[in-house]
Amino acid sequence: MATIVEFKTISEMFDRVTTKYANEKRPVLMHKVEKQYRGISYAELRRNVELFSLGLASMGIGKDDKVAIVAENRPEWVIADMAIVILGAVNVPVYPTLTPKQIEYIFNDAEVKMAIVSNTFQLNKILKIKSAVKSLKRIVIMTEKGAIEEEDVVGFSKVYAMGKEFETGNSKFFRECLAKPKPSDLLTIIYTSGTTGNPKGVMLTHSNLVSNMIAAAEVIPFDANDVFLSFLPLCHSFERMGGYYTALSCGSTIAYAESIETVRDNLLEVHPTVVTTVPRLFERIYGRIIKQVDAMPAVRRMIFQWALGVGKGFVAARKTGMVSSTLEMQHKIASKLVFSKLQAATGGKIRFFVSGGAALPRHLGEFFEAIGITIIEGYGLTETSPVLSANRLDDYKFGTVGKPIPGVDLKIAPDGEILARGPNIMKGYYRNPEATKEMIDKDGWFHTGDIGRFDAEGHLVITDRKKHMFVSSGGKNIAPQNIESHFLNSKFIDQFVLIGDGRMYCTALIVPEFEVLKEFARGAWIMFSTDHELVAHDRIRQLFQKEIDHLQKDLPNYERVRRFELLPLQLTVENGEITPTLKVKRKVVEQKFSELIEKMYQDVV
């Protein structure tokens, strides 16, 4: 498939799509209002963007001004973003989970002139740092109920009113603005969440994003009949390019989940056909399914396992074009008894999921494929707008991130690092030419920092992050992410952090899957009153030791976990231990739990 209109800039895309569907009754956006999903038409969205952009213009926002959005996913995010883009200003999206200090750094580095925030909670964070950010002149708040009365704080509806007033003497202003942005113009500065040090501002132009959107639409078939459920942060490049810009350019409808916690319910309300997500969602769904199966009577467990075996056999046979009539009949029975119920839990209309942001464990891809849910995995970075490679619906292989998308060149450097070149490569890091030179060489190759290889069919396989590769004190190279993914196969393990760089052996910090663990403890008559007591119990430690021994029996000795500690609390974004895309900040975790880690290396024999 391809985009429904031709365009060279994001503003041109918005103009042509909203003009094409101006008389359509179907919604372009959907969101919850008073416990019901409400649709926003193309005409309504266009008018709101027009008024908001005129309102911003009346407040002095123009070309190259930096405007930050600090908000959760909602229609106002799209309205604000498009208004900023059309004015030729630069959107600086910020994760709403960041602390005031982290936001202060970004605002000062980007020289943010205006901040657009979702609610009073986010507003208070900005007010705390306002005096320390000299460039910041105004704050706009989306949810005005209970807003703090401040001289420089303006409500979203007030910006609309200012736009309508501005329009009176400037009737052609919006139309003229739509045509002004050029492909080479700076569109956005996205600050990488980073697992170490201060974030860097990735400068992406219109042509960077547009080239990636067009290429992505060529290899992943979105169309005007699709409904997306959006819950990954819009401030992240993956959701913004795939679940927003590309979806819009293909005429699809985008529905916003209330929060990441409500995704299970929203799937049933929206009935999406496409969801862009990260592997963590599949781990959660898989964990719930396995837990339910374990609680079933023996006969139903046998039926489930039989159906799963049939599903895997059917998938393998279909790929060879050799599906027997017996297998086809068995698959129909398995679908009616088991698969249809599992598919219904995702809304019943899913065509496929698109997974990115982290590696998808092979067993998860194969499990969902067997039950009739396809996951298409891709790979990329913020600096590459973001997609570099992707599996296709008719050419996918689990354990790989597919083949390069059109227009992108990939090669493997002598040390195994993946290098990329193409129109989607960033303009550079904002106000940081030294860092830019470190990442983009004189021949235009971007150094991803990932280690990988191509398999015999040309699919890219990621083995690890270059900077995350461990070297044990014995000189062995260890790829932690592969090992961590392996241990996450356990239904008892929620989070797993491998330790071992420069050490004699590997150890691990483990966060249990507490819901499953508590059920086990109750069944085993293990008494506890808190999670701290539970993880410290001898029988629980024995359970995890047995689980680890089983999982690592086929690992080489130098990759095996010799000691471990159970953590009573999850690693969270709010505590700075993981990034908003759920990647572990290793240095932060190792520093925070340094005493526990050192304990695991005492009394070495």
ABEGO torsion letter per residue (X at the ends): XBBABBBABAAAAAAAAAAAAAABABBABBBBBGGBBBBBBAAAAAAAAAAAAAAAAAAGBBBGBBBBBBBBBBAAAAAAAAAAAAAGBBBBBBBAABBAAAAAAAAAAAGBABBBBABAAAAAAAAAAAAABAABABBBBABABGBBBBAABBBAAAAAAAAAAAAAABAAAAAAAAAABBAABBABBBBBAEABEBBBBBBBBAAAAAAAAAAAAAABBBBAABBBBBABBAABAAAAAAAAAAAAAAGBBBBBBABAAAAAAAAAAAGBABBBBBAAAAAAAAAAAAAAAAABBAAAAAAAAAAAAAAAAAAAAAAAGBBBAAAAAAAAAAAAAAAAAAAAAAGGABABBBBBGBBBBAAAAAAAAAAGBBBBBBBEBAAAOABABBBBAABBBBGBAEBBBBGBBBBBBAAGBBBBBEAABBAEBBGBAAAAAAABBAAGBBBAGBBBBBBAAGBBBBAEBAAABBBBAAGBBBBAAAAAAAAAABAABABBBBBGBGBABBBBBBBBBAAAAAAAAAAAGBBBABAAAAAABAAAAAAAAAAAAAAAAABBAAABBABBBBBABBBBAAAGABBAAGBBBAAAAAAAAAAAAAAAABGBX
